[in-house]
Amino acid sequence: MEPRVKTGILVQAGIRYCEGKLITAMLRRRGDADAGALFIKVNRLDGSAALFARVTSFEGGTEWQRSSGEDWLPDADIEQRLESEIRFDPDIWIVEVENPGGENPFEELS
C-alpha cells in the first residue's frame, strides 16, 4: 500500500496546478484535512457536468473514478448528488473545476 497524501494537501496542490494551467478551480467545501473524501465536479460551462471521486484501488493506491457515469449530466443532477454525499458524509471535500474540455486536472496529480 502506497502512502496516502492528506486530502487538504492534495486539494491545495490541485488548485495550484489548475491555476498554472489557467483552469478555474474553486474550493466549495472543506472536509476533514487528513482523510476526508474528495469529489471533483468538472463543469463544462454549457450546463453539463461530471463528478469524480478519489477512491482507493484494489492495489492500495488511489485513483479517480467517474462517479456520475459515462454521460455528461445536467448541472442540477450533479448538485443533487453532492447534497446526497454531504448527508452521507459531512466531512467530504468538494472542488469545482470549470473546464470546457471536460478533463479532470486532478488526475494529473495521482
Gaussian input, Z-matrix of N, CA and C with variables (Angstrom, degrees):
# hf/3-21g

backbone

0 1
 N
 C     1     B1
 C     2     B2     1     A1
 N     3     B3     2     A2     1     D1
 C     4     B4     3     A3     2     D2
 C     5     B5     4     A4     3     D3
 N     6     B6     5     A5     4     D4
 C     7     B7     6     A6     5     D5
 C     8     B8     7     A7     6     D6
 N     9     B9     8     A8     7     D7
 C    10    B10     9     A9     8     D8
 C    11    B11    10    A10     9     D9
 N    12    B12    11    A11    10    D10
 C    13    B13    12    A12    11    D11
 C    14    B14    13    A13    12    D12
 N    15    B15    14    A14    13    D13
 C    16    B16    15    A15    14    D14
 C    17    B17    16    A16    15    D15
 N    18    B18    17    A17    16    D16
 C    19    B19    18    A18    17    D17
 C    20    B20    19    A19    18    D18
 N    21    B21    20    A20    19    D19
 C    22    B22    21    A21    20    D20
 C    23    B23    22    A22    21    D21
 N    24    B24    23    A23    22    D22
 C    25    B25    24    A24    23    D23
 C    26    B26    25    A25    24    D24
 N    27    B27    26    A26    25    D25
 C    28    B28    27    A27    26    D26
 C    29    B29    28    A28    27    D27
 N    30    B30    29    A29    28    D28
 C    31    B31    30    A30    29    D29
 C    32    B32    31    A31    30    D30
 N    33    B33    32    A32    31    D31
 C    34    B34    33    A33    32    D32
 C    35    B35    34    A34    33    D33
 N    36    B36    35    A35    34    D34
 C    37    B37    36    A36    35    D35
 C    38    B38    37    A37    36    D36
 N    39    B39    38    A38    37    D37
 C    40    B40    39    A39    38    D38
 C    41    B41    40    A40    39    D39
 N    42    B42    41    A41    40    D40
 C    43    B43    42    A42    41    D41
 C    44    B44    43    A43    42    D42
 N    45    B45    44    A44    43    D43
 C    46    B46    45    A45    44    D44
 C    47    B47    46    A46    45    D45
 N    48    B48    47    A47    46    D46
 C    49    B49    48    A48    47    D47
 C    50    B50    49    A49    48    D48
 N    51    B51    50    A50    49    D49
 C    52    B52    51    A51    50    D50
 C    53    B53    52    A52    51    D51
 N    54    B54    53    A53    52    D52
 C    55    B55    54    A54    53    D53
 C    56    B56    55    A55    54    D54
 N    57    B57    56    A56    55    D55
 C    58    B58    57    A57    56    D56
 C    59    B59    58    A58    57    D57
 N    60    B60    59    A59    58    D58
 C    61    B61    60    A60    59    D59
 C    62    B62    61    A61    60    D60
 N    63    B63    62    A62    61    D61
 C    64    B64    63    A63    62    D62
 C    65    B65    64    A64    63    D63
 N    66    B66    65    A65    64    D64
 C    67    B67    66    A66    65    D65
 C    68    B68    67    A67    66    D66
 N    69    B69    68    A68    67    D67
 C    70    B70    69    A69    68    D68
 C    71    B71    70    A70    69    D69
 N    72    B72    71    A71    70    D70
 C    73    B73    72    A72    71    D71
 C    74    B74    73    A73    72    D72
 N    75    B75    74    A74    73    D73
 C    76    B76    75    A75    74    D74
 C    77    B77    76    A76    75    D75
 N    78    B78    77    A77    76    D76
 C    79    B79    78    A78    77    D77
 C    80    B80    79    A79    78    D78
 N    81    B81    80    A80    79    D79
 C    82    B82    81    A81    80    D80
 C    83    B83    82    A82    81    D81
 N    84    B84    83    A83    82    D82
 C    85    B85    84    A84    83    D83
 C    86    B86    85    A85    84    D84
 N    87    B87    86    A86    85    D85
 C    88    B88    87    A87    86    D86
 C    89    B89    88    A88    87    D87
 N    90    B90    89    A89    88    D88
 C    91    B91    90    A90    89    D89
 C    92    B92    91    A91    90    D90
 N    93    B93    92    A92    91    D91
 C    94    B94    93    A93    92    D92
 C    95    B95    94    A94    93    D93
 N    96    B96    95    A95    94    D94
 C    97    B97    96    A96    95    D95
 C    98    B98    97    A97    96    D96
 N    99    B99    98    A98    97    D97
 C   100   B100    99    A99    98    D98
 C   101   B101   100   A100    99    D99
 N   102   B102   101   A101   100   D100
 C   103   B103   102   A102   101   D101
 C   104   B104   103   A103   102   D102
 N   105   B105   104   A104   103   D103
 C   106   B106   105   A105   104   D104
 C   107   B107   106   A106   105   D105
 N   108   B108   107   A107   106   D106
 C   109   B109   108   A108   107   D107
 C   110   B110   109   A109   108   D108
 N   111   B111   110   A110   109   D109
 C   112   B112   111   A111   110   D110
 C   113   B113   112   A112   111   D111
 N   114   B114   113   A113   112   D112
 C   115   B115   114   A114   113   D113
 C   116   B116   115   A115   114   D114
 N   117   B117   116   A116   115   D115
 C   118   B118   117   A117   116   D116
 C   119   B119   118   A118   117   D117
 N   120   B120   119   A119   118   D118
 C   121   B121   120   A120   119   D119
 C   122   B122   121   A121   120   D120
 N   123   B123   122   A122   121   D121
 C   124   B124   123   A123   122   D122
 C   125   B125   124   A124   123   D123
 N   126   B126   125   A125   124   D124
 C   127   B127   126   A126   125   D125
 C   128   B128   127   A127   126   D126
 N   129   B129   128   A128   127   D127
 C   130   B130   129   A129   128   D128
 C   131   B131   130   A130   129   D129
 N   132   B132   131   A131   130   D130
 C   133   B133   132   A132   131   D131
 C   134   B134   133   A133   132   D132
 N   135   B135   134   A134   133   D133
 C   136   B136   135   A135   134   D134
 C   137   B137   136   A136   135   D135
 N   138   B138   137   A137   136   D136
 C   139   B139   138   A138   137   D137
 C   140   B140   139   A139   138   D138
 N   141   B141   140   A140   139   D139
 C   142   B142   141   A141   140   D140
 C   143   B143   142   A142   141   D141
 N   144   B144   143   A143   142   D142
 C   145   B145   144   A144   143   D143
 C   146   B146   145   A145   144   D144
 N   147   B147   146   A146   145   D145
 C   148   B148   147   A147   146   D146
 C   149   B149   148   A148   147   D147
 N   150   B150   149   A149   148   D148
 C   151   B151   150   A150   149   D149
 C   152   B152   151   A151   150   D150
 N   153   B153   152   A152   151   D151
 C   154   B154   153   A153   152   D152
 C   155   B155   154   A154   153   D153
 N   156   B156   155   A155   154   D154
 C   157   B157   156   A156   155   D155
 C   158   B158   157   A157   156   D156
 N   159   B159   158   A158   157   D157
 C   160   B160   159   A159   158   D158
 C   161   B161   160   A160   159   D159
 N   162   B162   161   A161   160   D160
 C   163   B163   162   A162   161   D161
 C   164   B164   163   A163   162   D162
 N   165   B165   164   A164   163   D163
 C   166   B166   165   A165   164   D164
 C   167   B167   166   A166   165   D165
 N   168   B168   167   A167   166   D166
 C   169   B169   168   A168   167   D167
 C   170   B170   169   A169   168   D168
 N   171   B171   170   A170   169   D169
 C   172   B172   171   A171   170   D170
 C   173   B173   172   A172   171   D171
 N   174   B174   173   A173   172   D172
 C   175   B175   174   A174   173   D173
 C   176   B176   175   A175   174   D174
 N   177   B177   176   A176   175   D175
 C   178   B178   177   A177   176   D176
 C   179   B179   178   A178   177   D177
 N   180   B180   179   A179   178   D178
 C   181   B181   180   A180   179   D179
 C   182   B182   181   A181   180   D180
 N   183   B183   182   A182   181   D181
 C   184   B184   183   A183   182   D182
 C   185   B185   184   A184   183   D183
 N   186   B186   185   A185   184   D184
 C   187   B187   186   A186   185   D185
 C   188   B188   187   A187   186   D186
 N   189   B189   188   A188   187   D187
 C   190   B190   189   A189   188   D188
 C   191   B191   190   A190   189   D189
 N   192   B192   191   A191   190   D190
 C   193   B193   192   A192   191   D191
 C   194   B194   193   A193   192   D192
 N   195   B195   194   A194   193   D193
 C   196   B196   195   A195   194   D194
 C   197   B197   196   A196   195   D195
 N   198   B198   197   A197   196   D196
 C   199   B199   198   A198   197   D197
 C   200   B200   199   A199   198   D198
 N   201   B201   200   A200   199   D199
 C   202   B202   201   A201   200   D200
 C   203   B203   202   A202   201   D201
 N   204   B204   203   A203   202   D202
 C   205   B205   204   A204   203   D203
 C   206   B206   205   A205   204   D204
 N   207   B207   206   A206   205   D205
 C   208   B208   207   A207   206   D206
 C   209   B209   208   A208   207   D207
 N   210   B210   209   A209   208   D208
 C   211   B211   210   A210   209   D209
 C   212   B212   211   A211   210   D210
 N   213   B213   212   A212   211   D211
 C   214   B214   213   A213   212   D212
 C   215   B215   214   A214   213   D213
 N   216   B216   215   A215   214   D214
 C   217   B217   216   A216   215   D215
 C   218   B218   217   A217   216   D216
 N   219   B219   218   A218   217   D217
 C   220   B220   219   A219   218   D218
 C   221   B221   220   A220   219   D219
 N   222   B222   221   A221   220   D220
 C   223   B223   222   A222   221   D221
 C   224   B224   223   A223   222   D222
 N   225   B225   224   A224   223   D223
 C   226   B226   225   A225   224   D224
 C   227   B227   226   A226   225   D225
 N   228   B228   227   A227   226   D226
 C   229   B229   228   A228   227   D227
 C   230   B230   229   A229   228   D228
 N   231   B231   230   A230   229   D229
 C   232   B232   231   A231   230   D230
 C   233   B233   232   A232   231   D231
 N   234   B234   233   A233   232   D232
 C   235   B235   234   A234   233   D233
 C   236   B236   235   A235   234   D234
 N   237   B237   236   A236   235   D235
 C   238   B238   237   A237   236   D236
 C   239   B239   238   A238   237   D237
 N   240   B240   239   A239   238   D238
 C   241   B241   240   A240   239   D239
 C   242   B242   241   A241   240   D240
 N   243   B243   242   A242   241   D241
 C   244   B244   243   A243   242   D242
 C   245   B245   244   A244   243   D243
 N   246   B246   245   A245   244   D244
 C   247   B247   246   A246   245   D245
 C   248   B248   247   A247   246   D246
 N   249   B249   248   A248   247   D247
 C   250   B250   249   A249   248   D248
 C   251   B251   250   A250   249   D249
 N   252   B252   251   A251   250   D250
 C   253   B253   252   A252   251   D251
 C   254   B254   253   A253   252   D252
 N   255   B255   254   A254   253   D253
 C   256   B256   255   A255   254   D254
 C   257   B257   256   A256   255   D255
 N   258   B258   257   A257   256   D256
 C   259   B259   258   A258   257   D257
 C   260   B260   259   A259   258   D258
 N   261   B261   260   A260   259   D259
 C   262   B262   261   A261   260   D260
 C   263   B263   262   A262   261   D261
 N   264   B264   263   A263   262   D262
 C   265   B265   264   A264   263   D263
 C   266   B266   265   A265   264   D264
 N   267   B267   266   A266   265   D265
 C   268   B268   267   A267   266   D266
 C   269   B269   268   A268   267   D267
 N   270   B270   269   A269   268   D268
 C   271   B271   270   A270   269   D269
 C   272   B272   271   A271   270   D270
 N   273   B273   272   A272   271   D271
 C   274   B274   273   A273   272   D272
 C   275   B275   274   A274   273   D273
 N   276   B276   275   A275   274   D274
 C   277   B277   276   A276   275   D275
 C   278   B278   277   A277   276   D276
 N   279   B279   278   A278   277   D277
 C   280   B280   279   A279   278   D278
 C   281   B281   280   A280   279   D279
 N   282   B282   281   A281   280   D280
 C   283   B283   282   A282   281   D281
 C   284   B284   283   A283   282   D282
 N   285   B285   284   A284   283   D283
 C   286   B286   285   A285   284   D284
 C   287   B287   286   A286   285   D285
 N   288   B288   287   A287   286   D286
 C   289   B289   288   A288   287   D287
 C   290   B290   289   A289   288   D288
 N   291   B291   290   A290   289   D289
 C   292   B292   291   A291   290   D290
 C   293   B293   292   A292   291   D291
 N   294   B294   293   A293   292   D292
 C   295   B295   294   A294   293   D293
 C   296   B296   295   A295   294   D294
 N   297   B297   296   A296   295   D295
 C   298   B298   297   A297   296   D296
 C   299   B299   298   A298   297   D297
 N   300   B300   299   A299   298   D298
 C   301   B301   300   A300   299   D299
 C   302   B302   301   A301   300   D300
 N   303   B303   302   A302   301   D301
 C   304   B304   303   A303   302   D302
 C   305   B305   304   A304   303   D303
 N   306   B306   305   A305   304   D304
 C   307   B307   306   A306   305   D305
 C   308   B308   307   A307   306   D306
 N   309   B309   308   A308   307   D307
 C   310   B310   309   A309   308   D308
 C   311   B311   310   A310   309   D309
 N   312   B312   311   A311   310   D310
 C   313   B313   312   A312   311   D311
 C   314   B314   313   A313   312   D312
 N   315   B315   314   A314   313   D313
 C   316   B316   315   A315   314   D314
 C   317   B317   316   A316   315   D315
 N   318   B318   317   A317   316   D316
 C   319   B319   318   A318   317   D317
 C   320   B320   319   A319   318   D318
 N   321   B321   320   A320   319   D319
 C   322   B322   321   A321   320   D320
 C   323   B323   322   A322   321   D321
 N   324   B324   323   A323   322   D322
 C   325   B325   324   A324   323   D323
 C   326   B326   325   A325   324   D324
 N   327   B327   326   A326   325   D325
 C   328   B328   327   A327   326   D326
 C   329   B329   328   A328   327   D327

   B1=1.4494
   B2=1.5289
   B3=1.3172
   B4=1.4609
   B5=1.5260
   B6=1.3391
   B7=1.4604
   B8=1.5248
   B9=1.3035
   B10=1.4681
   B11=1.5223
   B12=1.3161
   B13=1.4637
   B14=1.5248
   B15=1.3094
   B16=1.4605
   B17=1.5226
   B18=1.3082
   B19=1.4552
   B20=1.5273
   B21=1.3197
   B22=1.4587
   B23=1.5231
   B24=1.3174
   B25=1.4716
   B26=1.5178
   B27=1.3363
   B28=1.4599
   B29=1.5275
   B30=1.3143
   B31=1.4646
   B32=1.5263
   B33=1.3188
   B34=1.4748
   B35=1.5234
   B36=1.3240
   B37=1.4622
   B38=1.5208
   B39=1.3155
   B40=1.4604
   B41=1.5124
   B42=1.3187
   B43=1.4656
   B44=1.5275
   B45=1.3193
   B46=1.4738
   B47=1.5200
   B48=1.3245
   B49=1.4635
   B50=1.5334
   B51=1.3277
   B52=1.4631
   B53=1.5287
   B54=1.3246
   B55=1.4627
   B56=1.5237
   B57=1.3249
   B58=1.4587
   B59=1.5157
   B60=1.3296
   B61=1.4689
   B62=1.5361
   B63=1.3458
   B64=1.4700
   B65=1.5304
   B66=1.3231
   B67=1.4685
   B68=1.5234
   B69=1.3216
   B70=1.4573
   B71=1.5249
   B72=1.3267
   B73=1.4632
   B74=1.5216
   B75=1.3292
   B76=1.4603
   B77=1.5208
   B78=1.3068
   B79=1.4543
   B80=1.5224
   B81=1.3224
   B82=1.4638
   B83=1.5155
   B84=1.3183
   B85=1.4701
   B86=1.5143
   B87=1.3180
   B88=1.4664
   B89=1.5241
   B90=1.3217
   B91=1.4595
   B92=1.5149
   B93=1.3040
   B94=1.4608
   B95=1.5242
   B96=1.3288
   B97=1.4740
   B98=1.5205
   B99=1.3138
   B100=1.4552
   B101=1.5238
   B102=1.3223
   B103=1.4561
   B104=1.5226
   B105=1.3048
   B106=1.4604
   B107=1.5176
   B108=1.3248
   B109=1.4679
   B110=1.5240
   B111=1.3311
   B112=1.4632
   B113=1.5161
   B114=1.3325
   B115=1.4558
   B116=1.5220
   B117=1.3316
   B118=1.4559
   B119=1.5173
   B120=1.3115
   B121=1.4628
   B122=1.5189
   B123=1.3200
   B124=1.4622
   B125=1.5152
   B126=1.3202
   B127=1.4543
   B128=1.5209
   B129=1.3403
   B130=1.4663
   B131=1.5291
   B132=1.3193
   B133=1.4687
   B134=1.5276
   B135=1.3172
   B136=1.4625
   B137=1.5306
   B138=1.3323
   B139=1.4554
   B140=1.5171
   B141=1.3441
   B142=1.4619
   B143=1.5186
   B144=1.3274
   B145=1.4620
   B146=1.5207
   B147=1.3298
   B148=1.4636
   B149=1.5237
   B150=1.3154
   B151=1.4599
   B152=1.5187
   B153=1.3272
   B154=1.4587
   B155=1.5232
   B156=1.3215
   B157=1.4615
   B158=1.5205
   B159=1.3083
   B160=1.4661
   B161=1.5215
   B162=1.3381
   B163=1.4640
   B164=1.5206
   B165=1.3229
   B166=1.4580
   B167=1.5247
   B168=1.3270
   B169=1.4617
   B170=1.5345
   B171=1.3279
   B172=1.4661
   B173=1.5263
   B174=1.3375
   B175=1.4663
   B176=1.5292
   B177=1.3299
   B178=1.4575
   B179=1.5108
   B180=1.3189
   B181=1.4630
   B182=1.5219
   B183=1.3099
   B184=1.4557
   B185=1.5237
   B186=1.3136
   B187=1.4570
   B188=1.5207
   B189=1.3131
   B190=1.4656
   B191=1.5112
   B192=1.3158
   B193=1.4552
   B194=1.5238
   B195=1.3138
   B196=1.4674
   B197=1.5187
   B198=1.3108
   B199=1.4620
   B200=1.5229
   B201=1.3161
   B202=1.4625
   B203=1.5197
   B204=1.3185
   B205=1.4576
   B206=1.5196
   B207=1.3110
   B208=1.4592
   B209=1.5304
   B210=1.3263
   B211=1.4636
   B212=1.5188
   B213=1.3174
   B214=1.4603
   B215=1.5149
   B216=1.3278
   B217=1.4579
   B218=1.5232
   B219=1.3367
   B220=1.4640
   B221=1.5302
   B222=1.2994
   B223=1.4665
   B224=1.5313
   B225=1.3178
   B226=1.4695
   B227=1.5319
   B228=1.3361
   B229=1.4685
   B230=1.5242
   B231=1.3184
   B232=1.4696
   B233=1.5289
   B234=1.3203
   B235=1.4722
   B236=1.5269
   B237=1.3315
   B238=1.4708
   B239=1.5220
   B240=1.3123
   B241=1.4783
   B242=1.5235
   B243=1.3418
   B244=1.4646
   B245=1.5300
   B246=1.3240
   B247=1.4701
   B248=1.5271
   B249=1.3125
   B250=1.4647
   B251=1.5308
   B252=1.3285
   B253=1.4662
   B254=1.5303
   B255=1.3287
   B256=1.4666
   B257=1.5280
   B258=1.3338
   B259=1.4713
   B260=1.5276
   B261=1.3271
   B262=1.4633
   B263=1.5251
   B264=1.3420
   B265=1.4647
   B266=1.5293
   B267=1.3283
   B268=1.4710
   B269=1.5334
   B270=1.3369
   B271=1.4732
   B272=1.5248
   B273=1.3352
   B274=1.4682
   B275=1.5236
   B276=1.3077
   B277=1.4539
   B278=1.5267
   B279=1.3264
   B280=1.4641
   B281=1.5187
   B282=1.3214
   B283=1.4605
   B284=1.5182
   B285=1.3272
   B286=1.4594
   B287=1.5168
   B288=1.3246
   B289=1.4643
   B290=1.5195
   B291=1.3192
   B292=1.4620
   B293=1.5249
   B294=1.3225
   B295=1.4535
   B296=1.5300
   B297=1.3403
   B298=1.4650
   B299=1.5294
   B300=1.3237
   B301=1.4604
   B302=1.5191
   B303=1.3195
   B304=1.4469
   B305=1.5120
   B306=1.3263
   B307=1.4605
   B308=1.5260
   B309=1.3286
   B310=1.4609
   B311=1.5222
   B312=1.3339
   B313=1.4604
   B314=1.5172
   B315=1.3081
   B316=1.4690
   B317=1.5302
   B318=1.3205
   B319=1.4666
   B320=1.5178
   B321=1.3158
   B322=1.4658
   B323=1.5279
   B324=1.3353
   B325=1.4687
   B326=1.5147
   B327=1.3018
   B328=1.4717
   B329=1.5041
   A1=108.56
   A2=116.07
   A3=119.79
   A4=110.49
   A5=117.88
   A6=119.55
   A7=110.33
   A8=115.59
   A9=120.76
   A10=109.68
   A11=116.03
   A12=121.84
   A13=107.79
   A14=116.93
   A15=120.74
   A16=109.39
   A17=115.09
   A18=120.73
   A19=112.01
   A20=117.47
   A21=120.39
   A22=112.52
   A23=116.81
   A24=121.17
   A25=110.48
   A26=117.00
   A27=120.72
   A28=111.12
   A29=117.30
   A30=120.90
   A31=110.25
   A32=117.30
   A33=120.30
   A34=110.91
   A35=116.53
   A36=120.62
   A37=110.72
   A38=117.55
   A39=121.21
   A40=112.79
   A41=116.72
   A42=119.91
   A43=110.28
   A44=117.62
   A45=120.05
   A46=111.88
   A47=116.54
   A48=120.55
   A49=109.73
   A50=116.02
   A51=120.34
   A52=111.09
   A53=116.93
   A54=120.24
   A55=110.70
   A56=116.83
   A57=121.33
   A58=112.66
   A59=117.24
   A60=122.54
   A61=111.65
   A62=116.53
   A63=123.67
   A64=112.07
   A65=114.93
   A66=122.69
   A67=106.93
   A68=116.43
   A69=120.43
   A70=109.98
   A71=115.89
   A72=122.30
   A73=108.02
   A74=116.06
   A75=121.06
   A76=110.58
   A77=116.12
   A78=121.13
   A79=107.36
   A80=116.60
   A81=120.91
   A82=112.30
   A83=116.66
   A84=119.96
   A85=108.95
   A86=114.84
   A87=121.32
   A88=108.08
   A89=115.29
   A90=120.79
   A91=111.27
   A92=115.60
   A93=121.15
   A94=109.20
   A95=116.67
   A96=121.72
   A97=113.15
   A98=117.59
   A99=119.86
   A100=113.21
   A101=116.69
   A102=117.85
   A103=114.13
   A104=118.46
   A105=119.74
   A106=111.46
   A107=116.38
   A108=121.08
   A109=108.65
   A110=116.00
   A111=121.38
   A112=109.80
   A113=115.44
   A114=122.53
   A115=108.91
   A116=115.42
   A117=121.91
   A118=107.26
   A119=116.36
   A120=121.23
   A121=106.71
   A122=116.68
   A123=121.26
   A124=107.33
   A125=115.34
   A126=123.76
   A127=107.93
   A128=117.24
   A129=120.51
   A130=112.65
   A131=117.62
   A132=123.81
   A133=112.96
   A134=116.36
   A135=120.71
   A136=110.66
   A137=116.08
   A138=121.22
   A139=113.90
   A140=116.33
   A141=119.74
   A142=110.21
   A143=114.52
   A144=120.03
   A145=109.40
   A146=114.91
   A147=122.47
   A148=107.66
   A149=115.79
   A150=121.65
   A151=109.31
   A152=115.37
   A153=122.50
   A154=108.82
   A155=116.24
   A156=121.74
   A157=109.25
   A158=115.50
   A159=121.31
   A160=107.28
   A161=115.59
   A162=120.85
   A163=109.84
   A164=115.44
   A165=121.51
   A166=108.26
   A167=116.18
   A168=121.16
   A169=109.76
   A170=116.03
   A171=120.79
   A172=111.40
   A173=116.62
   A174=120.65
   A175=111.94
   A176=117.47
   A177=121.02
   A178=114.14
   A179=118.57
   A180=121.99
   A181=110.52
   A182=116.50
   A183=119.88
   A184=109.34
   A185=114.68
   A186=121.26
   A187=108.71
   A188=115.33
   A189=120.96
   A190=109.30
   A191=115.67
   A192=122.24
   A193=107.73
   A194=115.76
   A195=119.87
   A196=107.11
   A197=116.35
   A198=121.23
   A199=113.15
   A200=118.05
   A201=120.75
   A202=111.95
   A203=117.64
   A204=121.01
   A205=111.47
   A206=116.23
   A207=121.56
   A208=113.73
   A209=116.81
   A210=120.33
   A211=111.28
   A212=114.58
   A213=120.37
   A214=107.29
   A215=116.04
   A216=121.49
   A217=110.46
   A218=116.64
   A219=118.61
   A220=110.08
   A221=115.76
   A222=121.85
   A223=111.37
   A224=117.49
   A225=121.27
   A226=111.39
   A227=117.45
   A228=120.25
   A229=111.24
   A230=116.19
   A231=119.93
   A232=109.92
   A233=116.83
   A234=120.42
   A235=110.65
   A236=117.22
   A237=120.48
   A238=110.78
   A239=115.41
   A240=119.99
   A241=110.53
   A242=116.86
   A243=120.36
   A244=111.09
   A245=117.34
   A246=120.22
   A247=110.23
   A248=116.41
   A249=121.10
   A250=111.10
   A251=116.49
   A252=120.52
   A253=111.01
   A254=117.38
   A255=121.38
   A256=110.33
   A257=117.02
   A258=119.70
   A259=110.61
   A260=116.58
   A261=121.46
   A262=111.62
   A263=117.31
   A264=122.43
   A265=109.19
   A266=117.87
   A267=120.26
   A268=114.47
   A269=118.39
   A270=121.43
   A271=113.46
   A272=118.43
   A273=119.47
   A274=111.67
   A275=114.39
   A276=123.38
   A277=107.60
   A278=116.72
   A279=121.74
   A280=108.10
   A281=115.68
   A282=122.16
   A283=106.46
   A284=116.19
   A285=120.45
   A286=108.92
   A287=114.71
   A288=122.29
   A289=107.39
   A290=116.35
   A291=120.89
   A292=107.85
   A293=115.54
   A294=120.27
   A295=109.51
   A296=117.08
   A297=119.93
   A298=113.16
   A299=117.90
   A300=121.24
   A301=113.03
   A302=117.47
   A303=122.02
   A304=116.63
   A305=118.77
   A306=119.75
   A307=110.28
   A308=114.45
   A309=121.67
   A310=107.49
   A311=119.28
   A312=120.26
   A313=114.01
   A314=118.49
   A315=120.87
   A316=110.77
   A317=117.72
   A318=120.75
   A319=111.59
   A320=117.45
   A321=121.98
   A322=111.69
   A323=116.58
   A324=120.90
   A325=112.51
   A326=118.72
   A327=121.53
   A328=111.37
   D1=127.42
   D2=-179.78
   D3=-80.24
   D4=152.20
   D5=178.49
   D6=-62.22
   D7=141.67
   D8=-177.31
   D9=-98.91
   D10=130.00
   D11=177.43
   D12=-73.31
   D13=136.05
   D14=177.90
   D15=-60.03
   D16=142.22
   D17=-174.67
   D18=-59.39
   D19=-42.75
   D20=-179.32
   D21=-59.48
   D22=-39.70
   D23=178.85
   D24=-68.90
   D25=-41.86
   D26=178.89
   D27=-62.22
   D28=-41.11
   D29=179.31
   D30=-63.41
   D31=-46.41
   D32=178.51
   D33=-59.37
   D34=-45.47
   D35=-179.47
   D36=-64.67
   D37=-41.16
   D38=-179.63
   D39=-64.64
   D40=-42.15
   D41=179.11
   D42=-66.28
   D43=-41.02
   D44=176.50
   D45=-64.93
   D46=-38.82
   D47=177.38
   D48=-60.81
   D49=-44.65
   D50=178.67
   D51=-61.66
   D52=-43.01
   D53=178.38
   D54=-57.60
   D55=-41.14
   D56=178.96
   D57=-65.38
   D58=-27.18
   D59=178.86
   D60=-94.08
   D61=5.06
   D62=-177.91
   D63=60.25
   D64=37.76
   D65=175.73
   D66=-110.68
   D67=130.43
   D68=179.50
   D69=-75.55
   D70=126.47
   D71=176.25
   D72=-135.84
   D73=128.87
   D74=-176.06
   D75=-125.83
   D76=134.73
   D77=173.13
   D78=-76.92
   D79=117.16
   D80=-179.38
   D81=-99.39
   D82=-27.56
   D83=-179.41
   D84=-151.14
   D85=129.09
   D86=178.36
   D87=-97.39
   D88=126.44
   D89=179.78
   D90=-108.18
   D91=-154.93
   D92=178.34
   D93=-65.38
   D94=124.98
   D95=-172.80
   D96=-63.82
   D97=-29.44
   D98=-175.47
   D99=-89.70
   D100=-46.51
   D101=-170.35
   D102=-140.86
   D103=21.60
   D104=179.39
   D105=-65.92
   D106=145.27
   D107=175.49
   D108=-63.74
   D109=147.11
   D110=-176.42
   D111=-121.68
   D112=126.25
   D113=175.34
   D114=-118.29
   D115=135.20
   D116=176.12
   D117=-113.85
   D118=119.28
   D119=174.13
   D120=-95.29
   D121=120.02
   D122=176.49
   D123=-100.89
   D124=113.77
   D125=-178.01
   D126=-101.09
   D127=119.40
   D128=-178.62
   D129=-83.82
   D130=0.82
   D131=177.17
   D132=65.81
   D133=20.42
   D134=175.78
   D135=-123.56
   D136=16.16
   D137=-177.66
   D138=94.50
   D139=-3.62
   D140=179.92
   D141=-116.36
   D142=155.53
   D143=-177.24
   D144=-154.63
   D145=168.42
   D146=174.75
   D147=-138.46
   D148=157.96
   D149=-178.97
   D150=-122.09
   D151=128.86
   D152=178.89
   D153=-116.49
   D154=141.33
   D155=178.90
   D156=-122.71
   D157=140.10
   D158=174.23
   D159=-83.21
   D160=121.62
   D161=-176.52
   D162=-128.33
   D163=162.48
   D164=176.04
   D165=-90.98
   D166=129.72
   D167=-179.67
   D168=-79.10
   D169=170.87
   D170=177.76
   D171=-63.46
   D172=-26.81
   D173=-179.78
   D174=-81.83
   D175=-5.57
   D176=178.81
   D177=97.43
   D178=-4.97
   D179=176.32
   D180=-85.92
   D181=-173.76
   D182=177.18
   D183=-114.53
   D184=150.98
   D185=177.56
   D186=-151.11
   D187=169.86
   D188=-179.83
   D189=-103.51
   D190=133.41
   D191=179.02
   D192=-119.53
   D193=131.68
   D194=176.65
   D195=-79.00
   D196=99.75
   D197=-171.50
   D198=-85.39
   D199=-2.90
   D200=178.90
   D201=-100.31
   D202=7.12
   D203=-179.13
   D204=89.98
   D205=178.90
   D206=-175.07
   D207=-74.72
   D208=-30.64
   D209=-176.24
   D210=-83.92
   D211=153.04
   D212=171.42
   D213=-76.99
   D214=134.46
   D215=-175.44
   D216=-110.21
   D217=158.69
   D218=173.09
   D219=-59.19
   D220=144.14
   D221=-178.48
   D222=-52.58
   D223=-39.90
   D224=-178.72
   D225=-62.04
   D226=-35.08
   D227=178.17
   D228=-65.74
   D229=-39.56
   D230=178.50
   D231=-66.61
   D232=-40.10
   D233=178.42
   D234=-62.12
   D235=-40.20
   D236=176.96
   D237=-61.94
   D238=-42.46
   D239=179.21
   D240=-62.18
   D241=-42.12
   D242=179.43
   D243=-64.30
   D244=-39.84
   D245=177.28
   D246=-60.94
   D247=-39.99
   D248=178.15
   D249=-64.92
   D250=-42.02
   D251=178.71
   D252=-63.46
   D253=-38.47
   D254=179.20
   D255=-65.74
   D256=-40.58
   D257=177.65
   D258=-63.33
   D259=-37.84
   D260=179.92
   D261=-71.23
   D262=-41.70
   D263=-176.98
   D264=-144.27
   D265=99.29
   D266=-177.35
   D267=-69.54
   D268=-5.42
   D269=-179.46
   D270=-94.22
   D271=15.77
   D272=-177.64
   D273=-78.17
   D274=154.93
   D275=172.43
   D276=-101.90
   D277=143.59
   D278=174.59
   D279=-131.97
   D280=125.44
   D281=173.67
   D282=-120.20
   D283=132.69
   D284=175.91
   D285=-106.90
   D286=129.01
   D287=-179.49
   D288=-115.14
   D289=128.07
   D290=175.66
   D291=-97.12
   D292=105.89
   D293=-175.20
   D294=-143.45
   D295=99.05
   D296=-178.77
   D297=-56.35
   D298=-26.57
   D299=178.23
   D300=-72.29
   D301=-19.80
   D302=175.05
   D303=87.78
   D304=-0.17
   D305=-179.63
   D306=-79.16
   D307=151.12
   D308=173.47
   D309=-94.36
   D310=102.70
   D311=-177.08
   D312=-64.81
   D313=-18.06
   D314=178.90
   D315=-67.67
   D316=-22.09
   D317=177.02
   D318=-61.91
   D319=-27.07
   D320=179.84
   D321=-67.57
   D322=-21.54
   D323=-175.89
   D324=-88.18
   D325=-14.68
   D326=-175.99
   D327=-83.76

